[in-house]
Amino acid sequence: EGLEGSLSYGDDRAIVESLVLRLFGGEVGLAGVYNLRVPGHPAFSLNTAVEGLQVEQAVASQAPALDGRFEGAIRSDLKLTGTGADWEALRPKLRGGGELHLEDGVLREINLGEEALGGLAGIPGLDDLVDAELRSRYPALFGAEETRFDRADLVLQIADGVAQIQELVLEARDFAIEGTGRIGLDGALDLRAQLICSEALSTDLVARQAALGSLRSRAGRVAFPVQVRGGLAEPRVSPDIAAIANRLGGSQARELLGRALQGAQQGGERAGEGAQGAADSADELLQKGLDSLFGR
């Protein structure tokens, strides 16, 4: 869409003093060195600054199979080094880090908040937590087949084909997600986080189940430990049952773990494992979980 800046070339190196590319509705600023001394193995060391790049335009151009799945405006400040003539060669050798921000974002075909809260249905006492009345009070949370959020902020370090997420904050109307973990440069997700309900939603949840009061933060908002797995195109969010049990504590934790492990026991019986063997296996797993939770 446009290009301006200044650079010099000599001794098989391009020195980028300042370069601005206008593309995908935003701007990408570059400064650094691009080295061509080794044929077929270009190397670079660059400071990059992105402002206002539209995700939907970039995805439509670079990953047409995912066209229409994402929206938002990217702002980032990253320092990157690497070697490679194409992405497959570059991916394991890319190094660097910095900050990335996404504003007015949309993830289509998945509702992260509903998926996480809906996963609580298998926990004792929380089976009917998300009922028709609660759904009617929060239609943006429970009625949409997408996730809309005001902003997502990441602090990350990249090495060995993985972006280590040192800080993740996603803020939506009725909840926020805060966490850390890993995002593979192949798109694989492995994050541990807290799904933090809004003040209004927290009040409604505790009114339905008083035990959830023990999951409230200092700010009074109910926070569920969750795991985020899958891929960037299809993330999966599920409650972290062991972490929830740890925070509930005492008899509530024992009942929660027992119910969660009951499914594993029944599954073993259906698969042909003897009833006693399945019970022994579940009992051992339950005891290990409790020992871990309560420091025995």
N, C-alpha and C positions, 0 to 999 in steps of 0.2 A: 504493500500500500504506500510505502514511502521509506526513504532512507536518507540520513544525513549524519555527518560527523567527520572526523579526521583520523587517518591512520597512515603509517609508513611501513614500507616493506624493504627488507634487505637481509642477506645472509640466511635465506630460507625461513625468515620469520616475519610475521605481520604484527606490528605493534599498534594496538588499538588505543588511541588516546581518549577518544570519545566517539561512540557510535550509537545512534538512536534509530531503531526500526519501528515503523508504524504498521502494525498488523493485528488482525482479529479485534479491531475496535479499540486497541490500546497501544501502549508504547513499551518497547523493550530496550533498555539502556545497557551498553556493554563497554567495558574497559579492561585491557589486559594484553596478553600475548598469545598468539596462535603460531605454533612451531611446526614447520613442514620439513625439518631436516632429515627425518627417517621416512623414506618413501613408504606410503601405505599405512603409516602409523602417525597421523597428526596428533599433536598434543596441545593442550591449552591451559591457561590459568586466567580466569576471568572473574571480574566483579560484575554481577548482573542486578538490574533493578527493573521490575515490571510494574506498570501502572495501568489499571483499567482494562486489562486484557479480558475479553469476553469468552468464558469457558465454552459456551454453546457453539460459538464460531470456530474455536480451535478444535473442538471434538469433531464437528462436522467435517473439517478439512483433514485432520490427522487420524481420526478413528471413526470412519463413517458408520461402522456397525453399531456404535453407541450414540449415534445422532439422536438428539431429543431427550437424552437421559439426564443431562446436567445443565444448570444455569448458574450464573454468578459472575462477578468481576474479581479478577485476581490482582493482588498487589503483593510484591515480594522483594526481598533484599537477600541475595545469596552470593556466596563466594564459592566458586567451583573450579576444580582441576580434573583433568582426565586425559586419556589416550584412547584413540579408536576412530576408525573411518566410518563406522555405522553404529547404531544403537546396541546391537548384540555384542560388538567388541567393546564398546564404551561402558556398558552397564556395570560390569564387575570392577572397573577401574575408576569409576567416578568417585570423587572425594569432595567434601565441602560441607557447607551448612549455612544456616541463617534462619530467616523468618519468612513465612508465607501466610497470607491472609486472603480469605474469600468472603465477599460481601453479597448480601441479597441472594443467597444460594438456594438452589432447588435440586433435590435428588428425586427423580421420578421412578415409579414402580416399586418403591419401598417406603415404609413409614417406620422410622427408627424408634420413635417414642411408643407407638402402639405395639411394635414387636417386642420391645423390652418389657412393657407393663403387662402385655398379654402373656408373656412367659412366666409370670408370677402365679398363673392359675393352678399350677401343680403343687404349690406350697401350702401346707396345712393352714387353714384359717384365711387364706387369701384366694380361695377357689372362685368366689363370686365377687372379688374386689372390683373388677371392671364390669359393672352391670350396665343395663340399658340407661338408667338415670345418669350415671357418670358419663357415659358416651354422649348423651344429649347435651350435657353441660359443656363439653369440650369437643365440638364438632371438628375443629381444625386439627386436633390431635388424633381423634379416633375415626374420623369419617373420610380421610383423604388417602389416596394411594400414592402419596409422595411425602417427602419431608422438606418443608420450607424452613429456612433459618436466616436470622439476621446477619450472622457472621460466623466464620470459623477461623481460628488463629492457631498456627503451628510453629513451634520452635524445633528444629531438626538438625541432625548431623548425618551425613551420607558417607557410607564406606562399604566395600565388599558386597555391593548389590542390594543394600538395605538402607532405608532411612530410619534412623532411631528417633522416635518422636519423644522429645524431652518434655514437651508440654503441648497439650491439645485442649482447646476450649471451643465448643460449638454452642451457640445460643439461639434458641428458638422461642416461640411465643410462650409455650407451656412447660418447657423444660430446657435444661442445659446438659451438655456432656463434657466432662473434664477427665483427662486421663493421660497415659503414657503408653509406649509400646513400640511396635515395629510395623513399618510398611515396606514390603519388598518392592524393588523397582520393577518387578513383574506384576505388581498390583496386589499381592497377598497381604492380608491384614492380620495382625495379632496384637490387640490392644486390650488393656485393662483400664476400666474407667468407672466413673460414677455418673449415673443418670440422676440429675438433680431436678426435682419437680418445682414448679412455680409455687409461690406462697399460697395462691388460691387452691391449686391442685393438692398441695401438701395438706392443707386444712381438710379438704374433702376426703382424702385417703385416710387420714388419722381418725376422722369421724366414723368411717366405715370399719376400721380395724385399729383399736387403740394401741395394739402392740407395735404398730409402725412408728409410734412416737419415739421409740428407741433408735430409729434410723434417721432422726432429724439431726441436721447440722446445727452449729452454733447460731446460724441465721434463721433457724426454725424451719428449714426446707427439708423434706424427706429426700434422702439420697440412697439410691439402690446401687450396689456394686454390680457392674455388668461386664461382659466380655464381648469384644467386637472381633469377629472372624470373617472369613470369606475373602472377597476381593473388592476392589474399589468400585467395580460395576455392580456388584451384588453383595454388599455388606450384610452380615447377619449379627443381630444383637440379641443376647440372651442373659438372663439374670445369673450372677455368680452365686450359686446356692451356698457353697461353703463359706464365702465371705459374708453373705447375709446371715448365715447361722452364727458365725463368729461375733457379729455385731449384736444379734438378738441375745445370744448367750443362754446359759442354763437350760431349763426344760424345753424352752421354745426351740433352741438349737438342736437338741436331741430329737424332738419330734420332727423337725424339718428335715434333718438328715435321714431319719428313718423312713419318712415318706418318699424322699428322693431315691433312696436305695431300694425301696420296695419294687419300683419299676424294673430295676436291674435283676432282682431276684425272680420276678415273674417272667421276664424275658428269657432268663436262663432255663426255667422250667419248660417254656414253650419250645425252646430250641433243643430239648431232649435231655437237659441236665436233670439229674435226680432232684427231687424236692429238698431232701436233706442237704445235698451238696450245694444247691443254690442258696439255701438258708445259711449254711456255714459261710459261704463266700460273702453274702451280704452282711452277715454279722461281723466278719473280719474287717470288711471295708468300712463298716459303720464305726467299729472300735478304733480303727486307724484314724478315721476322720475326727472322732471325738478326742483322741489322744493329741492330735495335732492342734485342734481348736483350743483345748483347755490345758495344754502344756504338760501332759502326762507322759 
